[in-house]
Amino acid sequence: MSSSNLPASHPPIAIIGAGLGGLSAAIHLRVRGHEVTVFEKEDAPGGRASRIVRDGFTFDVGPSLLNYPWVFEALFAAAGKRLSDYVELLPVDPSVAYQWPGGERLELTSQYDQLRANLEALEPGAGLGLARFFRDAHAKYTLSFDKLVTRNADNPLAWLGGLSFREMLRTSVWRSLYGELGRFFRNPRIREAFGAYGMYLGGSPFDLPGIFSILAYGELAYGLWLPKGGVYGLVEGMANLAKELGVHIRCNTPMQAIQVKDGAVRGLKLANGETEDWRLVVSNVDAPTTNTQLVDDKAFREAAQRKVDRIAMTPSVYTFYWGIQRPVEGIGHHTIFLPDDYRGAFTDLFKNGRLPAGLPFYTSVASATDPGLAPPNGTSVFVLAPAPLLNSENGHADAVDPGSIRERVLTRLNHHGVDLSEADIHTETVYTPTEWRDRFGLYRGSAFGEAHTLFQMGPWRSPNYARGIEGLYYVGAGVPPGTGMPMVVLSGQMTAERIASHAR
Ligand SMILES: Cc1cc2nc3c(=O)[nH]c(=O)nc-3n(C[C@H](O)[C@H](O)[C@H](O)COP(=O)(O)OP(=O)(O)OC[C@H]3O[C@@H](n4cnc5c(N)ncnc54)[C@H](O)[C@@H]3O)c2cc1C
Protein backbone atom coordinates (compact mmCIF):
# COMPACT_ATOMS: atom_id res chain seq x y z
CA MET A 1 0.00 0.00 0.00
CA SER A 2 1.36 3.39 -0.85
CA SER A 3 2.21 5.53 2.14
CA SER A 4 -0.02 8.45 2.87
CA ASN A 5 0.46 11.74 4.61
CA LEU A 6 -3.26 12.28 4.68
CA PRO A 7 -4.83 12.84 8.06
CA ALA A 8 -6.04 9.74 9.92
CA SER A 9 -9.63 10.83 9.40
CA HIS A 10 -9.07 10.23 5.69
CA PRO A 11 -7.36 6.84 5.68
CA PRO A 12 -6.38 5.22 2.39
CA ILE A 13 -9.07 3.12 0.72
CA ALA A 14 -8.93 0.14 -1.63
CA ILE A 15 -11.76 -0.36 -4.10
CA ILE A 16 -12.17 -3.78 -5.73
CA GLY A 17 -13.59 -3.33 -9.22
CA ALA A 18 -13.59 -0.45 -11.69
CA GLY A 19 -17.20 -0.64 -12.79
CA LEU A 20 -19.17 2.62 -12.94
CA GLY A 21 -19.96 2.22 -9.24
CA GLY A 22 -16.30 1.69 -8.32
CA LEU A 23 -15.19 4.68 -10.41
CA SER A 24 -17.87 6.90 -8.90
CA ALA A 25 -16.90 5.88 -5.35
CA ALA A 26 -13.23 6.47 -6.21
CA ILE A 27 -13.98 10.02 -7.41
CA HIS A 28 -16.14 10.91 -4.40
CA LEU A 29 -13.69 9.44 -1.88
CA ARG A 30 -10.72 11.13 -3.52
CA VAL A 31 -12.55 14.46 -3.51
CA ARG A 32 -13.10 13.97 0.22
CA GLY A 33 -9.34 13.58 0.70
CA HIS A 34 -8.74 9.82 0.76
CA GLU A 35 -5.92 8.20 -1.12
CA VAL A 36 -7.69 5.70 -3.37
CA THR A 37 -6.47 2.59 -5.19
CA VAL A 38 -8.79 0.65 -7.49
CA PHE A 39 -8.02 -3.00 -8.26
CA GLU A 40 -9.67 -4.25 -11.46
CA LYS A 41 -9.39 -7.83 -12.68
CA GLU A 42 -9.82 -6.99 -16.38
CA ASP A 43 -7.36 -5.06 -18.54
CA ALA A 44 -9.59 -1.95 -18.56
CA PRO A 45 -12.25 -0.33 -16.39
CA GLY A 46 -15.97 -0.53 -17.17
CA GLY A 47 -17.26 -3.88 -15.89
CA ARG A 48 -20.73 -4.45 -17.28
CA ALA A 49 -20.27 -1.17 -19.16
CA SER A 50 -17.11 -2.30 -20.96
CA ARG A 51 -16.86 -2.62 -24.73
CA ILE A 52 -16.08 -5.05 -27.53
CA VAL A 53 -14.14 -3.84 -30.56
CA ARG A 54 -14.14 -6.34 -33.41
CA ASP A 55 -13.56 -6.10 -37.16
CA GLY A 56 -14.09 -2.33 -37.11
CA PHE A 57 -17.35 -2.57 -35.11
CA THR A 58 -17.66 -1.19 -31.58
CA PHE A 59 -20.27 -2.54 -29.17
CA ASP A 60 -21.19 -1.56 -25.64
CA VAL A 61 -21.29 -4.82 -23.72
CA GLY A 62 -24.14 -4.04 -21.35
CA PRO A 63 -25.85 -0.68 -20.84
CA SER A 64 -27.00 1.15 -23.93
CA LEU A 65 -29.77 3.48 -22.70
CA LEU A 66 -28.38 6.45 -20.80
CA ASN A 67 -30.86 8.60 -18.94
CA TYR A 68 -30.85 11.14 -16.09
CA PRO A 69 -27.79 13.02 -17.46
CA TRP A 70 -27.95 15.36 -14.46
CA VAL A 71 -26.59 12.53 -12.30
CA PHE A 72 -23.36 12.41 -14.32
CA GLU A 73 -23.15 16.20 -14.42
CA ALA A 74 -23.39 16.21 -10.62
CA LEU A 75 -20.59 13.64 -10.34
CA PHE A 76 -18.19 15.77 -12.38
CA ALA A 77 -19.34 18.93 -10.57
CA ALA A 78 -18.47 17.28 -7.24
CA ALA A 79 -14.88 17.27 -8.48
CA GLY A 80 -15.14 20.86 -9.73
CA LYS A 81 -15.33 19.75 -13.37
CA ARG A 82 -17.79 19.83 -16.23
CA LEU A 83 -19.11 16.58 -17.72
CA SER A 84 -19.13 18.13 -21.19
CA ASP A 85 -15.34 18.63 -21.03
CA TYR A 86 -14.95 14.85 -20.74
CA VAL A 87 -17.98 13.24 -22.38
CA GLU A 88 -20.05 14.39 -25.33
CA LEU A 89 -23.66 13.33 -24.94
CA LEU A 90 -25.63 12.85 -28.16
CA PRO A 91 -29.43 13.06 -27.88
CA VAL A 92 -31.40 9.99 -29.00
CA ASP A 93 -34.84 11.16 -30.09
CA PRO A 94 -37.17 9.41 -30.93
CA SER A 95 -35.96 7.41 -27.97
CA VAL A 96 -37.44 3.92 -27.75
CA ALA A 97 -39.91 2.21 -30.11
CA TYR A 98 -42.13 -0.64 -28.89
CA GLN A 99 -43.40 -3.28 -31.30
CA TRP A 100 -46.08 -5.93 -30.81
CA PRO A 101 -46.58 -9.00 -33.02
CA GLY A 102 -49.91 -7.71 -34.39
CA GLY A 103 -48.17 -4.65 -35.85
CA GLU A 104 -49.01 -2.07 -33.18
CA ARG A 105 -46.12 0.28 -32.61
CA LEU A 106 -45.45 3.04 -30.12
CA GLU A 107 -42.57 5.43 -30.50
CA LEU A 108 -41.53 7.45 -27.47
CA THR A 109 -40.02 10.90 -27.74
CA SER A 110 -39.22 13.82 -25.48
CA GLN A 111 -41.06 16.14 -27.91
CA TYR A 112 -44.26 16.44 -25.90
CA ASP A 113 -46.66 17.23 -28.77
CA GLN A 114 -45.33 14.36 -30.85
CA LEU A 115 -45.54 12.00 -27.87
CA ARG A 116 -49.14 13.00 -27.30
CA ALA A 117 -49.94 12.33 -30.96
CA ASN A 118 -48.26 8.92 -30.78
CA LEU A 119 -50.27 7.95 -27.70
CA GLU A 120 -53.51 9.30 -29.17
CA ALA A 121 -53.00 7.02 -32.17
CA LEU A 122 -53.34 4.04 -29.79
CA GLU A 123 -55.88 5.54 -27.40
CA PRO A 124 -57.97 8.51 -28.55
CA GLY A 125 -58.02 10.95 -25.64
CA ALA A 126 -54.74 9.65 -24.16
CA GLY A 127 -53.36 13.20 -24.37
CA LEU A 128 -55.33 14.14 -21.26
CA GLY A 129 -53.98 11.09 -19.43
CA LEU A 130 -50.47 12.05 -20.53
CA ALA A 131 -50.80 15.54 -19.05
CA ARG A 132 -52.03 14.05 -15.75
CA PHE A 133 -49.31 11.38 -15.85
CA PHE A 134 -46.60 14.02 -16.32
CA ARG A 135 -47.89 16.08 -13.37
CA ASP A 136 -48.15 13.06 -11.09
CA ALA A 137 -44.87 11.39 -12.11
CA HIS A 138 -43.01 14.71 -11.89
CA ALA A 139 -44.13 15.06 -8.27
CA LYS A 140 -43.13 11.43 -7.57
CA TYR A 141 -39.78 11.93 -9.27
CA THR A 142 -38.97 15.09 -7.31
CA LEU A 143 -40.06 13.48 -4.06
CA SER A 144 -38.01 10.33 -4.78
CA PHE A 145 -34.79 12.14 -5.57
CA ASP A 146 -35.16 14.85 -2.91
CA LYS A 147 -36.12 12.60 -0.03
CA LEU A 148 -35.72 8.88 -0.71
CA VAL A 149 -33.37 7.61 -3.39
CA THR A 150 -30.02 8.95 -2.21
CA ARG A 151 -30.49 8.76 1.55
CA ASN A 152 -28.43 6.27 3.52
CA ALA A 153 -31.15 5.08 5.86
CA ASP A 154 -31.06 1.85 7.83
CA ASN A 155 -34.38 2.31 9.47
CA PRO A 156 -37.67 2.27 7.52
CA LEU A 157 -39.25 4.68 9.98
CA ALA A 158 -36.44 7.18 9.57
CA TRP A 159 -36.55 6.71 5.80
CA LEU A 160 -40.25 7.28 5.37
CA GLY A 161 -40.64 9.47 8.46
CA GLY A 162 -39.51 12.57 6.57
CA LEU A 163 -42.56 12.34 4.29
CA SER A 164 -45.82 14.15 4.93
CA PHE A 165 -49.04 12.13 4.71
CA ARG A 166 -49.68 13.63 1.28
CA GLU A 167 -46.17 12.66 0.11
CA MET A 168 -46.65 9.16 1.47
CA LEU A 169 -49.80 8.80 -0.64
CA ARG A 170 -47.89 10.13 -3.61
CA THR A 171 -45.42 7.20 -3.56
CA SER A 172 -48.10 4.65 -4.66
CA VAL A 173 -45.98 1.85 -3.21
CA TRP A 174 -49.08 -0.22 -2.33
CA ARG A 175 -50.27 -0.20 -5.95
CA SER A 176 -48.61 -2.20 -8.75
CA LEU A 177 -46.78 -0.33 -11.50
CA TYR A 178 -49.27 -1.65 -14.05
CA GLY A 179 -52.16 -0.54 -11.84
CA GLU A 180 -50.56 2.87 -11.36
CA LEU A 181 -50.23 3.34 -15.13
CA GLY A 182 -53.89 2.35 -15.42
CA ARG A 183 -54.81 5.55 -13.53
CA PHE A 184 -53.71 7.48 -16.62
CA PHE A 185 -54.01 5.18 -19.61
CA ARG A 186 -56.65 2.58 -20.57
CA ASN A 187 -54.81 1.19 -23.56
CA PRO A 188 -52.88 -1.95 -22.54
CA ARG A 189 -50.11 -1.29 -25.09
CA ILE A 190 -49.30 2.10 -23.52
CA ARG A 191 -49.27 0.52 -20.06
CA GLU A 192 -47.13 -2.37 -21.31
CA ALA A 193 -44.60 0.02 -22.87
CA PHE A 194 -44.36 2.28 -19.82
CA GLY A 195 -44.11 -0.78 -17.54
CA ALA A 196 -41.63 -2.78 -19.63
CA TYR A 197 -38.59 -1.63 -17.65
CA GLY A 198 -39.88 -3.87 -14.86
CA MET A 199 -37.99 -6.63 -16.65
CA TYR A 200 -34.69 -5.01 -15.71
CA LEU A 201 -35.78 -4.12 -12.19
CA GLY A 202 -36.34 -7.80 -11.53
CA GLY A 203 -40.08 -7.97 -11.34
CA SER A 204 -43.27 -7.90 -13.24
CA PRO A 205 -45.06 -4.55 -13.55
CA PHE A 206 -47.97 -6.44 -12.01
CA ASP A 207 -45.90 -6.84 -8.81
CA LEU A 208 -43.42 -3.93 -8.71
CA PRO A 209 -44.50 -0.83 -6.77
CA GLY A 210 -46.24 2.02 -8.59
CA ILE A 211 -43.50 4.51 -7.76
CA PHE A 212 -41.52 3.10 -10.68
CA SER A 213 -43.69 5.13 -13.04
CA ILE A 214 -40.85 7.62 -12.54
CA LEU A 215 -38.68 5.54 -14.89
CA ALA A 216 -40.76 6.20 -17.99
CA TYR A 217 -41.27 9.79 -16.87
CA GLY A 218 -37.56 10.41 -16.19
CA GLU A 219 -36.64 9.24 -19.65
CA LEU A 220 -39.33 11.31 -21.36
CA ALA A 221 -38.63 14.44 -19.32
CA TYR A 222 -34.82 14.37 -19.35
CA GLY A 223 -34.29 12.58 -22.66
CA LEU A 224 -32.27 9.58 -23.68
CA TRP A 225 -28.61 9.96 -24.57
CA LEU A 226 -25.64 8.19 -26.07
CA PRO A 227 -22.12 9.26 -25.17
CA LYS A 228 -20.02 9.79 -28.28
CA GLY A 229 -18.01 6.64 -28.84
CA GLY A 230 -20.74 4.61 -27.15
CA VAL A 231 -21.57 4.24 -23.48
CA TYR A 232 -17.92 3.38 -23.02
CA GLY A 233 -17.19 7.06 -23.69
CA LEU A 234 -18.69 7.71 -20.25
CA VAL A 235 -16.47 5.06 -18.65
CA GLU A 236 -13.42 6.67 -20.26
CA GLY A 237 -14.50 10.12 -19.09
CA MET A 238 -14.97 8.92 -15.51
CA ALA A 239 -11.71 6.95 -15.51
CA ASN A 240 -9.85 10.00 -16.86
CA LEU A 241 -11.33 12.21 -14.16
CA ALA A 242 -10.44 9.68 -11.45
CA LYS A 243 -6.84 9.47 -12.69
CA GLU A 244 -6.53 13.27 -12.91
CA LEU A 245 -7.63 13.46 -9.29
CA GLY A 246 -4.87 11.05 -8.34
CA VAL A 247 -6.79 7.77 -8.06
CA HIS A 248 -4.53 4.77 -8.81
CA ILE A 249 -6.29 2.29 -11.11
CA ARG A 250 -4.52 -1.08 -11.20
CA CYS A 251 -5.94 -3.20 -14.03
CA ASN A 252 -5.21 -6.90 -14.57
CA THR A 253 -5.27 -7.29 -10.79
CA PRO A 254 -7.94 -9.80 -9.76
CA MET A 255 -8.64 -9.98 -6.06
CA GLN A 256 -8.91 -13.37 -4.43
CA ALA A 257 -9.97 -12.52 -0.90
CA ILE A 258 -10.79 -9.77 1.55
CA GLN A 259 -8.89 -10.72 4.70
CA VAL A 260 -10.80 -10.38 7.94
CA LYS A 261 -9.70 -10.83 11.54
CA ASP A 262 -11.58 -10.19 14.77
CA GLY A 263 -14.52 -8.72 12.90
CA ALA A 264 -12.48 -6.13 10.96
CA VAL A 265 -10.84 -5.88 7.54
CA ARG A 266 -7.11 -6.53 7.72
CA GLY A 267 -6.04 -6.68 4.09
CA LEU A 268 -6.44 -8.01 0.58
CA LYS A 269 -5.16 -11.16 -1.06
CA LEU A 270 -4.48 -10.77 -4.77
CA ALA A 271 -5.01 -13.68 -7.16
CA ASN A 272 -1.22 -13.81 -7.70
CA GLY A 273 -0.83 -14.72 -4.03
CA GLU A 274 0.48 -11.35 -2.82
CA THR A 275 -1.16 -9.76 0.20
CA GLU A 276 -1.56 -6.08 1.02
CA ASP A 277 -2.44 -4.39 4.25
CA TRP A 278 -5.71 -2.39 4.08
CA ARG A 279 -8.17 -1.34 6.77
CA LEU A 280 -10.86 0.17 4.52
CA VAL A 281 -12.14 -1.73 1.50
CA VAL A 282 -15.01 -0.93 -0.83
CA SER A 283 -16.15 -3.85 -2.97
CA ASN A 284 -17.65 -3.00 -6.35
CA VAL A 285 -17.85 -6.71 -7.10
CA ASP A 286 -21.48 -7.85 -7.18
CA ALA A 287 -22.47 -7.78 -3.47
CA PRO A 288 -23.71 -11.40 -3.22
CA THR A 289 -20.50 -12.59 -4.91
CA THR A 290 -18.40 -10.49 -2.53
CA ASN A 291 -20.16 -11.89 0.52
CA THR A 292 -20.32 -15.53 -0.53
CA GLN A 293 -16.92 -15.83 -2.25
CA LEU A 294 -14.47 -13.04 -1.45
CA VAL A 295 -14.80 -12.47 2.29
CA ASP A 296 -12.23 -14.60 4.04
CA ASP A 297 -14.45 -15.52 6.98
CA LYS A 298 -16.32 -18.84 6.78
CA ALA A 299 -19.11 -17.98 9.22
CA PHE A 300 -19.78 -14.68 7.42
CA ARG A 301 -19.82 -16.41 4.03
CA GLU A 302 -22.21 -19.11 5.22
CA ALA A 303 -24.60 -16.58 6.75
CA ALA A 304 -24.40 -14.56 3.52
CA GLN A 305 -25.23 -17.65 1.47
CA ARG A 306 -28.38 -18.30 3.54
CA LYS A 307 -29.43 -14.68 3.08
CA VAL A 308 -28.68 -14.56 -0.65
CA ASP A 309 -30.87 -17.60 -1.24
CA ARG A 310 -33.82 -15.56 0.03
CA ILE A 311 -33.12 -12.44 -2.05
CA ALA A 312 -35.07 -11.85 -5.28
CA MET A 313 -32.66 -11.17 -8.11
CA THR A 314 -33.05 -9.51 -11.52
CA PRO A 315 -32.96 -11.94 -14.48
CA SER A 316 -29.99 -13.04 -16.50
CA VAL A 317 -29.57 -12.24 -20.18
CA TYR A 318 -28.38 -13.56 -23.51
CA THR A 319 -26.65 -10.78 -25.43
CA PHE A 320 -25.59 -10.79 -29.06
CA TYR A 321 -23.23 -8.33 -30.76
CA TRP A 322 -23.61 -8.40 -34.54
CA GLY A 323 -21.49 -6.55 -37.05
CA ILE A 324 -23.43 -6.11 -40.31
CA GLN A 325 -21.58 -4.80 -43.32
CA ARG A 326 -24.49 -2.86 -44.80
CA PRO A 327 -27.19 -0.47 -43.64
CA VAL A 328 -30.16 -2.22 -41.99
CA GLU A 329 -33.49 -0.59 -42.80
CA GLY A 330 -36.59 -0.63 -40.63
CA ILE A 331 -35.03 -0.46 -37.19
CA GLY A 332 -34.06 2.59 -35.15
CA HIS A 333 -31.58 3.00 -32.32
CA HIS A 334 -33.66 1.42 -29.51
CA THR A 335 -36.51 -1.04 -30.09
CA ILE A 336 -38.27 -3.28 -27.59
CA PHE A 337 -40.13 -6.24 -29.07
CA LEU A 338 -42.92 -7.33 -26.75
CA PRO A 339 -45.02 -10.50 -27.01
CA ASP A 340 -48.82 -10.68 -27.17
CA ASP A 341 -48.84 -12.50 -23.85
CA TYR A 342 -47.08 -9.77 -21.90
CA ARG A 343 -48.14 -10.98 -18.46
CA GLY A 344 -47.22 -14.58 -19.36
CA ALA A 345 -43.67 -13.52 -20.32
CA PHE A 346 -43.11 -12.02 -16.87
CA THR A 347 -44.65 -15.06 -15.18
CA ASP A 348 -42.39 -17.42 -17.12
CA LEU A 349 -39.30 -15.40 -16.32
CA PHE A 350 -39.84 -14.60 -12.66
CA LYS A 351 -42.21 -17.28 -11.38
CA ASN A 352 -41.68 -20.32 -13.60
CA GLY A 353 -37.96 -19.74 -14.07
CA ARG A 354 -38.00 -20.46 -17.80
CA LEU A 355 -37.40 -18.64 -21.05
CA PRO A 356 -40.70 -16.95 -22.01
CA ALA A 357 -42.60 -18.66 -24.83
CA GLY A 358 -43.19 -15.35 -26.63
CA LEU A 359 -39.65 -14.13 -26.20
CA PRO A 360 -39.46 -10.38 -25.44
CA PHE A 361 -36.20 -8.81 -26.53
CA TYR A 362 -34.49 -5.48 -27.07
CA THR A 363 -32.30 -4.26 -29.91
CA SER A 364 -29.90 -1.34 -29.96
CA VAL A 365 -28.39 0.00 -33.16
CA ALA A 366 -25.99 2.51 -31.66
CA SER A 367 -24.33 3.19 -35.02
CA ALA A 368 -27.62 4.85 -36.07
CA THR A 369 -26.76 7.68 -33.64
CA ASP A 370 -22.95 7.50 -33.73
CA PRO A 371 -21.85 6.16 -37.15
CA GLY A 372 -18.28 5.93 -35.81
CA LEU A 373 -19.32 2.71 -34.05
CA ALA A 374 -19.35 0.77 -37.34
CA PRO A 375 -17.26 0.82 -40.54
CA PRO A 376 -18.62 3.08 -43.33
CA ASN A 377 -22.10 1.84 -44.36
CA GLY A 378 -21.98 -0.83 -41.66
CA THR A 379 -24.37 -1.37 -38.75
CA SER A 380 -23.62 -2.51 -35.21
CA VAL A 381 -26.54 -4.40 -33.69
CA PHE A 382 -26.90 -5.37 -30.03
CA VAL A 383 -29.62 -7.81 -28.97
CA LEU A 384 -30.63 -8.53 -25.39
CA ALA A 385 -33.05 -11.30 -24.42
CA PRO A 386 -33.84 -11.76 -20.73
CA ALA A 387 -33.38 -15.27 -19.33
CA PRO A 388 -33.99 -16.98 -16.01
CA LEU A 389 -31.17 -17.07 -13.49
CA LEU A 390 -28.66 -19.88 -13.69
CA ASN A 391 -29.70 -22.89 -11.60
CA SER A 392 -33.34 -21.80 -11.63
CA GLU A 393 -35.63 -24.67 -10.69
CA ASN A 394 -37.04 -25.13 -14.20
CA GLY A 395 -34.72 -22.78 -15.95
CA HIS A 396 -31.46 -24.34 -17.07
CA ALA A 397 -30.99 -21.07 -18.94
CA ASP A 398 -27.39 -22.11 -19.42
CA ALA A 399 -28.64 -25.11 -21.39
CA VAL A 400 -30.56 -23.05 -23.97
CA ASP A 401 -28.81 -23.01 -27.31
CA PRO A 402 -28.02 -19.36 -28.17
CA GLY A 403 -28.55 -20.35 -31.81
CA SER A 404 -32.24 -20.97 -31.11
CA ILE A 405 -32.53 -17.49 -29.58
CA ARG A 406 -30.76 -15.94 -32.57
CA GLU A 407 -33.25 -17.70 -34.85
CA ARG A 408 -36.27 -16.48 -32.88
CA VAL A 409 -34.94 -12.92 -32.87
CA LEU A 410 -34.29 -12.92 -36.62
CA THR A 411 -37.73 -14.41 -37.34
CA ARG A 412 -39.40 -11.71 -35.27
CA LEU A 413 -37.32 -8.96 -36.92
CA ASN A 414 -38.31 -10.28 -40.36
CA HIS A 415 -41.94 -10.35 -39.22
CA HIS A 416 -41.67 -6.58 -38.70
CA GLY A 417 -40.07 -6.03 -42.09
CA VAL A 418 -36.46 -5.78 -40.91
CA ASP A 419 -34.44 -7.40 -43.64
CA LEU A 420 -31.75 -9.29 -41.73
CA SER A 421 -30.65 -12.91 -41.96
CA GLU A 422 -27.99 -15.04 -40.37
CA ALA A 423 -25.90 -14.70 -43.53
CA ASP A 424 -25.72 -10.92 -42.97
CA ILE A 425 -23.96 -11.35 -39.63
CA HIS A 426 -20.35 -10.69 -40.53
CA THR A 427 -19.09 -10.80 -36.96
CA GLU A 428 -20.88 -12.17 -33.90
CA THR A 429 -20.07 -12.31 -30.19
CA VAL A 430 -22.53 -13.95 -27.79
CA TYR A 431 -22.59 -13.74 -23.99
CA THR A 432 -24.71 -16.41 -22.34
CA PRO A 433 -25.85 -16.27 -18.68
CA THR A 434 -22.83 -18.40 -17.81
CA GLU A 435 -20.52 -15.86 -19.41
CA TRP A 436 -22.24 -13.00 -17.59
CA ARG A 437 -21.63 -14.86 -14.35
CA ASP A 438 -18.01 -15.78 -15.01
CA ARG A 439 -16.73 -12.67 -16.78
CA PHE A 440 -18.33 -10.13 -14.50
CA GLY A 441 -18.66 -12.06 -11.23
CA LEU A 442 -22.47 -11.78 -11.33
CA TYR A 443 -24.26 -14.02 -8.86
CA ARG A 444 -26.22 -16.71 -10.78
CA GLY A 445 -25.68 -14.57 -13.88
CA SER A 446 -28.14 -11.92 -12.61
CA ALA A 447 -27.49 -9.07 -15.05
CA PHE A 448 -28.77 -6.17 -12.96
CA GLY A 449 -28.25 -7.39 -9.36
CA GLU A 450 -30.72 -7.50 -6.51
CA ALA A 451 -34.32 -6.94 -7.65
CA HIS A 452 -36.29 -3.79 -6.77
CA THR A 453 -39.26 -5.21 -4.96
CA LEU A 454 -40.67 -2.95 -2.26
CA PHE A 455 -38.83 -4.80 0.49
CA GLN A 456 -35.54 -4.65 -1.37
CA MET A 457 -35.50 -0.87 -1.67
CA GLY A 458 -34.07 1.85 0.58
CA PRO A 459 -33.46 0.57 4.12
CA TRP A 460 -34.63 -2.93 3.14
CA ARG A 461 -32.06 -3.30 0.36
CA SER A 462 -28.73 -4.97 1.21
CA PRO A 463 -26.82 -2.10 2.82
CA ASN A 464 -23.64 -0.49 1.49
CA TYR A 465 -21.62 -1.60 4.52
CA ALA A 466 -21.02 -5.04 5.98
CA ARG A 467 -22.89 -5.78 9.17
CA GLY A 468 -20.32 -7.51 11.38
CA ILE A 469 -17.14 -6.56 9.50
CA GLU A 470 -15.66 -3.19 10.30
CA GLY A 471 -14.06 -1.48 7.33
CA LEU A 472 -15.93 -3.35 4.56
CA TYR A 473 -18.24 -1.35 2.27
CA TYR A 474 -19.99 -1.98 -1.03
CA VAL A 475 -20.79 0.08 -4.07
CA GLY A 476 -22.77 -0.70 -7.23
CA ALA A 477 -25.95 -2.23 -8.49
CA GLY A 478 -26.51 -4.63 -5.59
CA VAL A 479 -26.78 -1.94 -2.90
CA PRO A 480 -28.76 1.33 -2.58
CA PRO A 481 -30.09 3.03 -4.50
CA GLY A 482 -30.16 0.27 -7.14
CA THR A 483 -29.32 -0.82 -10.64
CA GLY A 484 -28.66 1.13 -13.83
CA MET A 485 -25.91 3.61 -14.67
CA PRO A 486 -27.33 6.68 -12.91
CA MET A 487 -28.11 4.65 -9.80
CA VAL A 488 -24.69 3.05 -9.47
CA VAL A 489 -23.08 6.46 -9.93
CA LEU A 490 -25.27 7.77 -7.10
CA SER A 491 -24.31 4.69 -5.13
CA GLY A 492 -20.66 5.86 -5.22
CA GLN A 493 -21.69 9.11 -3.55
CA MET A 494 -23.77 7.25 -0.95
CA THR A 495 -20.93 4.87 -0.08
CA ALA A 496 -18.54 7.81 0.35
CA GLU A 497 -21.09 9.48 2.63
CA ARG A 498 -21.54 6.25 4.59
CA ILE A 499 -17.79 5.93 5.19
CA ALA A 500 -17.63 9.57 6.33
CA SER A 501 -20.57 9.07 8.69
CA HIS A 502 -18.90 6.02 10.27
CA ALA A 503 -15.68 7.98 10.74
CA ARG A 504 -17.48 10.68 12.72
C1 LIG B 1 -26.83 -6.57 -20.50
C2 LIG B 1 -27.03 -5.37 -19.63
C3 LIG B 1 -27.72 -4.27 -20.12
C4 LIG B 1 -27.89 -3.14 -19.32
N1 LIG B 1 -28.52 -2.05 -19.84
C5 LIG B 1 -28.56 -0.91 -19.14
C6 LIG B 1 -29.01 0.28 -19.74
O1 LIG B 1 -29.39 0.29 -20.91
N2 LIG B 1 -29.02 1.43 -19.00
C7 LIG B 1 -28.57 1.45 -17.71
O2 LIG B 1 -28.56 2.52 -17.09
N3 LIG B 1 -28.10 0.33 -17.12
C8 LIG B 1 -28.08 -0.84 -17.80
N4 LIG B 1 -27.57 -1.96 -17.25
C9 LIG B 1 -27.18 -1.93 -15.84
C10 LIG B 1 -25.79 -1.31 -15.65
O3 LIG B 1 -24.92 -1.79 -16.63
C11 LIG B 1 -25.25 -1.72 -14.30
O4 LIG B 1 -26.19 -1.40 -13.28
C12 LIG B 1 -23.93 -1.05 -13.97
O5 LIG B 1 -23.06 -0.97 -15.07
C13 LIG B 1 -23.30 -1.85 -12.85
O6 LIG B 1 -22.14 -1.23 -12.43
P1 LIG B 1 -21.40 -1.73 -11.12
O7 LIG B 1 -20.33 -0.75 -10.84
O8 LIG B 1 -22.38 -2.00 -10.05
O9 LIG B 1 -20.84 -3.17 -11.43
P2 LIG B 1 -19.93 -3.81 -12.57
O10 LIG B 1 -20.02 -3.10 -13.83
O11 LIG B 1 -20.29 -5.26 -12.56
O12 LIG B 1 -18.44 -3.63 -12.01
C14 LIG B 1 -17.80 -4.54 -11.16
C15 LIG B 1 -16.34 -4.55 -11.50
O13 LIG B 1 -15.67 -5.46 -10.62
C16 LIG B 1 -14.71 -6.18 -11.36
N5 LIG B 1 -14.41 -7.42 -10.62
C17 LIG B 1 -15.25 -8.48 -10.43
N6 LIG B 1 -14.63 -9.42 -9.68
C18 LIG B 1 -13.40 -8.92 -9.38
C19 LIG B 1 -12.29 -9.41 -8.62
N7 LIG B 1 -12.34 -10.61 -8.00
N8 LIG B 1 -11.18 -8.65 -8.51
C20 LIG B 1 -11.11 -7.41 -9.11
N9 LIG B 1 -12.13 -6.91 -9.85
C21 LIG B 1 -13.25 -7.65 -9.98
C22 LIG B 1 -15.40 -6.43 -12.68
O14 LIG B 1 -14.48 -6.78 -13.70
C23 LIG B 1 -16.05 -5.07 -12.91
O15 LIG B 1 -15.20 -4.17 -13.57
C24 LIG B 1 -27.37 -3.11 -18.01
C25 LIG B 1 -26.68 -4.22 -17.52
C26 LIG B 1 -26.51 -5.33 -18.32
C27 LIG B 1 -25.73 -6.51 -17.78
The ligand as an ORCA input file, in Angstrom:
! r2SCAN-3c Opt
* xyz 0 1
  C     -26.826     -6.573    -20.498
  C     -27.026     -5.369    -19.633
  C     -27.715     -4.270    -20.119
  C     -27.888     -3.135    -19.324
  N     -28.517     -2.054    -19.843
  C     -28.564     -0.909    -19.137
  C     -29.015      0.277    -19.741
  O     -29.387      0.293    -20.908
  N     -29.017      1.428    -18.998
  C     -28.568      1.445    -17.713
  O     -28.559      2.525    -17.090
  N     -28.098      0.329    -17.125
  C     -28.084     -0.843    -17.802
  N     -27.568     -1.962    -17.250
  C     -27.177     -1.928    -15.839
  C     -25.786     -1.312    -15.654
  O     -24.921     -1.789    -16.626
  C     -25.248     -1.722    -14.297
  O     -26.187     -1.400    -13.278
  C     -23.928     -1.047    -13.973
  O     -23.056     -0.965    -15.070
  C     -23.301     -1.851    -12.854
  O     -22.139     -1.229    -12.425
  P     -21.402     -1.726    -11.117
  O     -20.335     -0.752    -10.845
  O     -22.378     -2.005    -10.047
  O     -20.837     -3.172    -11.428
  P     -19.926     -3.814    -12.566
  O     -20.022     -3.104    -13.835
  O     -20.291     -5.264    -12.564
  O     -18.436     -3.630    -12.009
  C     -17.800     -4.543    -11.163
  C     -16.340     -4.554    -11.502
  O     -15.669     -5.455    -10.617
  C     -14.705     -6.182    -11.358
  N     -14.415     -7.421    -10.616
  C     -15.248     -8.477    -10.433
  N     -14.629     -9.420     -9.678
  C     -13.398     -8.921     -9.379
  C     -12.294     -9.410     -8.617
  N     -12.336    -10.608     -8.000
  N     -11.178     -8.650     -8.511
  C     -11.113     -7.412     -9.110
  N     -12.133     -6.906     -9.854
  C     -13.255     -7.648     -9.976
  C     -15.402     -6.429    -12.682
  O     -14.479     -6.782    -13.704
  C     -16.053     -5.069    -12.912
  O     -15.204     -4.170    -13.569
  C     -27.371     -3.110    -18.014
  C     -26.681     -4.216    -17.516
  C     -26.506     -5.334    -18.318
  C     -25.728     -6.509    -17.776
*
